[in-house]
């Protein structure tokens, strides 16, 4: 165990001292924050300017502010000296609408339906209050009469905001894709670097091959968790900055748990495969080629995950979400969209654990038999037939 921890500590320190790791993590955190903030800026409500002139302006201004706050529209109300100034503001484009003497809306080319409805509602509220006062009701009776509880909204399927769930699902599969692919590739690059520089021969004097591989995998799990925490923190900060914390769907702990399990099991599976494939070659130029099957598998899982966002209930999505290694990226997506059943999650978890155990066993055997053999590229079948170089 001491040997494994020493290897893990060495790998972690190497990566943390690397500028590339820090820069890459910062860029990823900024991208995640941007994916949350930019759409909010693009889809933000328009801001309107309304000028008021003449009799009844003061009362109508108060009504507009109340209705605008209730509706969520951004409306700026300005008082002007007279009708001519109000008309000039509309003509010059300084105001979207002018209301003259509390009875006429003046616009240049038409009033936006949302703004027109807001002004009509505000005018109706003010005029109704005035008429009720003239009828002899006191202000408290008027307030009680006008204080009507709004209609409640109930979704037929009982689900939360589908847009929020889809956004979280897309963000989840994107983060898992880049994190698993990047971390597994770093494991492969490290294996080839140690093999080509013959450092591995020195390391294997102190530790056994399986300890060296286990230390590498543990180190990158820790580094991946650090990245996940930073990414999650940047996402939460961005959500809080745009005021969308209340828009997060229910079941967020389950979504976070599914993403975490997807990363851990997906990384263990692909890191074992990456180490095994990388041990077959001795030059960095051959790494990308030898990792092609792993890369294709991760990209395919990512594409299936994106497809599952739009078709979470499709038969193909259901099957692939429990099928290793696709389950590592696809099941968290279905959990995020709220379409995964408990038994499906448990089945995906069990099958992924079995697949990871099998890959750790096979990948470890390949790594153990090939890591000290330099020269030409080795074949998997040839390596598996040989005895370990260092037992």
C-alpha positions, 0 to 999 in steps of 0.5 A, a space after each residue: 500500500 505504501 508503494 501505491 501511495 508513493 506513486 500516486 503522490 508523485 503523479 499528483 505533484 507532477 500534474 499540479 506543478 504543470 502549468 497546463 493542468 492549471 490553465 486547462 482547469 481554469 479554461 474549463 471552469 470559464 467555459 462551464 460558467 459561460 455556458 450558463 451565463 451567456 444564454 441568460 444574457 441572450 435570452 434576457 427580457 427586453 427593457 422598455 422605456 415609457 414616458 408619461 405626460 399630463 393628468 393621471 401620470 403619477 397614479 399610472 406610474 405607480 401602477 406600471 411599476 407594480 405590474 412590471 414587478 409582478 410580470 418580470 418585465 424591465 420597464 423604466 418610467 419617466 415623467 415629462 413636462 408635456 405631450 410635445 416632449 413625450 411625442 418627441 421622445 417616441 419619435 427620437 427613439 428615446 421611449 418605446 411608448 408615451 402615455 398622454 393624459 392617462 388615456 392614450 398610448 403613443 408609439 412609433 410603428 406599434 407597441 410590443 404585445 407584452 408592453 401593451 398588455 402591461 400598460 393596459 393592466 396597469 391602467 385598468 387597475 388604477 381606473 378601477 381603484 379610482 372608480 371604487 373610491 368614488 363609489 364609497 369604498 375605503 382603501 382597505 376594502 379596495 385592496 381586499 377586493 383587488 388582491 386576487 390570488 393568481 392561478 396556480 400552474 400544475 404540469 400534467 406530468 409533474 416534472 420540473 422545467 424541462 429546459 433546465 433539466 436538458 441544460 444540466 444533462 448536456 452540461 453533464 455529458 460534456 464535462 464527463 466526456 472531456 474529463 474522462 477522455 483527457 484524464 485517460 489520455 494523460 495516463 497513457 502519455 505518462 506510461 509511454 514517457 516512463 517506458 521510452 525514457 526507461 524511468 519505469 525500470 527504476 520505478 519497478 525496482 521499488 514497486 511492482 507493476 500492478 502497484 505502479 499502475 494502481 498508483 497512477 489510476 488513484 492519482 488521476 482519480 484524485 485530480 479528476 475529483 479536484 476538477 469536478 469540484 472546481 467545475 461544479 463550483 464555477 457552475 454554482 457561482 454562475 447560476 447564482 450570478 444570473 439568479 437562476 438558483 431557484 430554477 434548478 430542478 429537484 433531485 440535484 443530489 441524485 444528478 450530482 451522484 450519477 455524474 460522480 459515479 459516471 466519472 469514477 467508473 468511466 475513468 477506471 474503465 478507460 484509464 485501465 484500457 489506456 494504460 494497457 494500450 500505451 504499454 504496447 508502444 515505446 514512442 509518443 508518436 504511436 500513442 494516438 494510434 494505439 488509443 484509437 479504439 478507446 477514443 472511438 468508444 468515448 466519442 460514441 458514448 458522448 454522441 449517444 449521451 447527446 442523443 439521449 438528451 432529446 430521446 431519453 425514453 427511446 428504446 436505444 437510449 434505455 438499452 445503451 444507458 445500462 450497457 458498459 461502457 456507454 452507461 458511464 456517460 449515458 445514464 447520468 444524462 437520463 438521471 438528469 432528464 428525470 427519465 431513469 428508473 431506479 432499477 435501471 440505475 442499479 442495473 447500469 451500476 452493477 454492469 459497469 462495476 463488472 466491466 471495470 473489474 474485468 478491464 482492470 484485470 485484463 488491462 493490468 495483465 497487459 501492462 504488467 507483461 508489456 511495460 518493460 518491453 521496448 522496441 516494436 509495437 506489441 500485439 495484445 494476443 502476444 502479450 497475454 501469452 507471455 509471463 509477467 516480466 516482474 512478478 
